[in-house]
Amino acid sequence: MRKPNEEDSTAFRDAVGEVRLLAAPAKVVQRRKPAPRASFRRREEAAILIESITLSPTELEVESGEELSFRRSGIQDSVMRKLRRGQYRVESEIDLHGLTVIEAKEALRGFISRAIFSRQRCVRIVHGKGLRSGHRGPVIKNAVNVILRHTGPVVAFCSARQVDGGTGAVYALLSD
């Protein structure tokens, strides 16, 4: 950049006119945003807890090789048939193998939330068969069963085709 010559400087001063300093603005104190409250999550967890108390133990616990199947009222037989046959395109999937029950529940809830947000219609959840869970049975499979039943946007789910994991995975159909 070149330095302005005296003629340019004079022309600028004449054009701008008299200049005075502005008073310094008062300091703005920025307050921290309050921590987000997960009220939706708390309400959902409370609802799940209440509903899990009202469900019978036979509805909540499944055996290792047992197929899972659930649908909300109003879901047609043809929709369930298509879901069982794997005729809906799986748009996303999650594998919960190797996670603790707490980790699996958190991962599943996050996965379902993201799938709903991105308007996915069909997802696959691989939970495993619980063969190595010993006397406790398939704990992650049971947790998946409970969470999916109590998640409103999940309108139906069933065990996957053998090629997609069989009784160790489920297809879940989400409302649009």
Steps between C-alpha positions, in 0.01 A plus 500: 500500500624845421490788746243766416653825381435833673235602247297177561529539877375860484206403276406221741511730806287758319244234401478348848490827689541539872551173687453434870548185704194311617458410864600145579194275521412347832640154549259232398491215745424180320322248711547134437211328337319277745578134464244329276240304688401173347137525600384290204744225593395510866132481405573210263699313764225555757239373254713194422541429870126527561415281201764242590333463837164441335630240253510142614840333536416270209467802270838635604717190506575296194701188450820480300355351181156654532378730225399854586189650350299808588264738327287789608128495443409601147804337337373264232591134462647574156743750654618243754531235230720733291707588806557131590605424141747788501320677216554847644832662413715522814621859508726476803622244750671474837691211652478478880735201539757539775321786676377492856124531546533864605720581198267309269191684627668837457631410153161365392311809619745727319480288186120504497494877561737562208302267275176678583662840451633399158157356410617143451222246465667164568809423711675184612620449855747218562477403867639148495337182622634516854662158483793616714284672761474186710210463744394865448382422149523748214522826698557735204228328300260555792605865530444554125158336527395731786641821351347444157158418649506824697630730230195660343638551147585127476181368346615140451801273533580136445795265490706528184537245222767238564736666250471829693556356849191291569394509865814704577369806317176687439355714227324804646246703307482867595206733446541767237 
